[in-house]
Each structure stands twice: as C-alpha cells, then as structure tokens.
C-alpha cells in the first residue's frame, strides 16, 4: 500500500508520485494513473513487463487493469474477466486488418465507423463477460426509435448489429464465455422499408434513356461514355472507374472488343484486385459501344492522355465515387425527368432494357455480374404499361379460334 507522499518523480516519460497509491499504481501529475508490474511468461519462463498510463476513474480500476494484464501473461493469453468491450473490439478490428479479412479500404473504414459511432459509445466500457442479451436488446431498441424518426434505415442498423454479433461470437469463442449474448438477438424488421418505390424506382424508363444520354453528352461530354457503358452493361460505377484502356494489364482489347472486369475501386485511390463478387467477368462489346469509347478517348485532355485508365480523373487519377452525382441531378433537371435517379440507376436500368430487348436472363446475369436469380429480379422494375401490354397479349389468346 501507499506510504506518505514524498513528491513527484520522472519515470517512463511521465511525472508520477514518488510513492505508489496501490501496489504497482502511481498517480500522474496530470490526474491519470501509471501502472507497472511483472509476470512470468509460461512460454519462455522469462519475466515480462506490463506498463501503461491509464485514464480511469480510480486507483482500484487501474490496479484491476494491471492485474488483468499480468494474468494474460501468466495464462498465455487475454482473459475476459476484466477486458472491456472497447478494448477487445479494437484488438479484433486490428487483427482483421492484419489478416486481410477486410478486403478493401472501404471495408476498413466502414468497420471503424460502426465501432466508433454506433457500438463503442454504448458498449465500450462494458466488461465482455458482463454483457447480457438484455443489454443488446436495449441498444437495439434505441436504434429502432432512431429508425422510426427516419434518422437511419433498418438495414443500416442491422448491419451494425451484424458486426456486434461478429465481435461477441469471437469473444465467446476466444474467452470460452458461458454463452454468446448476441446469438439469438433478431435484427429489425425491414420488410416495410422501401429503398426504392414504384414512384421512385431509381431506374430510367426505356423511353427516357436516349433523352438522358443525349443531354449527358451535350452538357457533360466527359461523362458520356462512362454513362453509356454503364447503361449498356449494368456494371457498377466502382467496376467502371478502375478500367484500364492501355498498358500491360489493359482491361479492354480494342481489336476484339473484349472487356475484362476484374477490379473494384473502393475509396480515394485504392483499387481492390477483385470484383465485389470476387468473380472476374468477360464482356464482348458491340462495335457501337467501341465507337463511343474511342470518341471518348480521342477527347481526353492532354493531362489525362498518359493515364492507363479508360475514364481518368484529374491528373490521370481515379475519378471520385461522387463524380456522377451532380451531372445526374443536372441532366434530370434539364430533361424535366419526373422521378429522381442516381448513378445506381445505370445498373437497374440495364435490367429493364434487357427485358425490353428480350435478352435472355442467363445473358443479362452474366453481363451484369449477378450470381443469383434473387438479385437479378431485385434489380428489375416492371412498369404498369409493361404489365398492360403483357396482359393484352394474354387476352388476345381469348380470341383464338
């Protein structure tokens, strides 16, 4: 225990009281707690030191942290008894990054954002073995109220819950907890949430596509070929941005018209060397599409001519993820479009165009990269006039002899 205070001393870069408050625990001049202790590592038989300056409420909390750290050394690993959710979540996140479990920088940033903004504020200070199903249910109820107020969508909240489940499942396995408190927590019901509605399906009607592309070519010629290729193939903008037109690994064979889709642009200038579905695609472009792309390349500014990219941005770098947002808004306004569209409309419109052109589903799926029938159907919008025409054909059969 502590003796009488004898002033301050300098140690390990900190100003600490000369006499410890508790064994291995010293108060620092700035009001924190410095801890230091040693334990024998069973793997080597040697003493290992634990030392840290902590921002905790009391000397007893600091001592508990130190004891847990020493116990980890003695047992050859961490223990859940005094490990907080926040500490473990950060360790697990760092481990995932190091092992490459998070494939892209976008995935890393998403995980970090969910931890910092949605999980840590509530669970950060909880000890892992003290978290209950009731705690998680209470957190989910708070998020549900935010969904009701339209601040978040249930899909967003369910994605946060999924990450919480990953963390708790890993902790349960690693620390041999009695049970996983998140295991049987059900996600929010998202069945009534409409991302796209019949009034705003985020897909251009077939009759509006020519008007839209003409205006795009007139007002934003630098984006015209990008959009034309997007509407013609249904490829995601993240797959279009990193396409290479020249170089040893060019993604377009100008002689044969073969386009290889094998990379994905995530954030900033990072490119993931695989597609979102981890499946490479090979698309045979018709001559009309090649002519549009050649027209585009011939018009590239001198500062972008040396770039290997098919659609280079400023300085020959990758275009930003938001590069089409304002052009889409401006074009929709200019042609007085009666419904809103975003760049995601290219993928959804492609599906509707394929159906109007009587393209077989197997071809449509292969070009767009959809793996399942469910996703193939999810991206389609059957308009009322299309239903009316189809039913009229059925009724015509009534008149058959």
ABEGO torsion letter per residue (X at the ends): XBBBBAEBBBBGGBBBBABBABBGBBBBAAGBBBBBBBBBBAAAGBBBBBBBBBBBABAAAAAAAAAAAAAAAAAGEBBAAABBAAAAAAAAAAAAAAAGABABAAAAAAAAAAAAAAAAAAAAABBAAABBAAAAAAAAAAAAAAAAAGABBAAAAAAAAAAAAAAAAAAAAAAGBABBAAAABBBBBAAABBABBAABAGBBBAAAAAAAAAAAAAABAAAAAAAAAAAAAGBBAAAAAABBABEAABABBAAAGBBBBABBBBBEABBBABBAAGBBBBBBBBAAAAAAAAAAAAABBAAAAABABABBBBGGBBBBAAAAAAAAAAAAAAAGBABBBBAAAAAAAAAAAAAAAGBBAAAAAAAAGBABAAAAAAABBBBAAAAAAAAAAAAAAAABX
